[in-house]
């Protein structure tokens, strides 16, 4: 098992950069990704990564976040060698900020 380190490079074929670009094209107008990071993830049966995207947006409310969650969850993400297993959108502490977390597993 590969141990996670903030200074270690991502595993070969990690889809983080591709996922970041695809997500940026799917966000509604006025929403932007401010920072992103990934954390390797594994279970007894799967290996993957948690992709965390901090985002900002104007006119952010519960209805818009719920609509964004539905829209992003309906997308069939094309990530060679990886599957999007889970996607969540949640409000951050500050007004106008929210977080998108995407769990990918190796196919």
C-alpha positions, -999 to 999 in steps of 0.1 A, spaced: 0 0 0 13 35 -9 12 59 21 -2 93 15 20 124 18 12 160 10 46 162 -9 43 129 -28 30 130 -63 -4 115 -72 -5 79 -84 2 73 -121 -30 79 -141 -47 99 -113 -76 118 -129 -75 149 -106 -64 175 -132 -88 161 -158 -116 161 -132 -108 197 -122 -110 208 -159 -143 189 -165 -158 203 -133 -149 239 -142 -168 235 -175 -199 222 -157 -202 248 -130 -229 274 -136 -220 310 -146 -207 329 -115 -193 298 -98 -156 292 -98 -131 267 -83 -107 285 -60 -85 256 -47 -84 219 -51 -66 190 -35 -67 153 -35 -63 126 -8 -57 90 -16 -84 67 -4 -88 30 -1 -111 4 14 -107 -34 17 -117 -38 -20 -110 -5 -37 -83 21 -43 -90 56 -53 -89 92 -42 -110 119 -26 -109 151 -48 -118 182 -28 -127 214 -46 -133 247 -27 -156 269 -48 -172 303 -46 -204 315 -61 -227 345 -62 -263 341 -51 -255 309 -32 -285 293 -14 -297 259 -5 -318 255 -36 -289 263 -59 -266 239 -41 -292 212 -43 -297 219 -81 -259 218 -86 -257 185 -67 -284 170 -89 -268 183 -121 -233 171 -112 -245 137 -100 -263 131 -133 -231 135 -154 -214 104 -167 -178 114 -160 -153 101 -186 -122 93 -166 -100 66 -182 -93 38 -157 -114 55 -129 -151 56 -119 -168 84 -100 -183 65 -70 -197 95 -51 -202 132 -54 -213 157 -27 -219 195 -27 -220 212 7 -219 248 19 -187 259 36 -186 281 67 -183 314 48 -211 329 29 -206 324 -9 -183 295 -4 -191 258 -10 -172 225 -13 -175 198 -39 -161 164 -30 -157 136 -56 -147 101 -47 -131 82 -76 -120 45 -76 -97 27 -99 -115 6 -125 
